[in-house]
Amino acid sequence: TDIAFDDGGAVEGLVYIATEENAAFLGPASEYDIALQIAASRGPSGPNSEYLLELAKALRELGKDDEHAFAIEKHLGKVSS
């Protein structure tokens, strides 16, 4: 999909969407439970934990505050240790 950035730049990106038909679909869950699922999961692009950690890093570098992603990151650090 095409992704547009605040600075006017654009790239082509890959988007993963989990639906109820997906065997790994967690449904409504706490950020802690999401972290547990992420810690135990791996997809075609690698470990889900790596994806989440890189996402949180990129958000910080962009100056974006995403409380949900950062809370999952915090829990992930605890459950992966």
URMOUR-V55958 format. One line per field, one symbol per residue. burial: I if it has 16 or more other ideal C-beta (glycine too) atoms within 10 Angstrom, else O. A space follows every 10 residues. Layout:
burial->???
//
This chain:
burial->OOOOOOOOOO OOOOOOOOOO OOOOOOOOOO IOOIIIIIIO OOOOOOOIIO IIIOOIOOOO OOOOOOOOII IIIOIIOOOO O
//
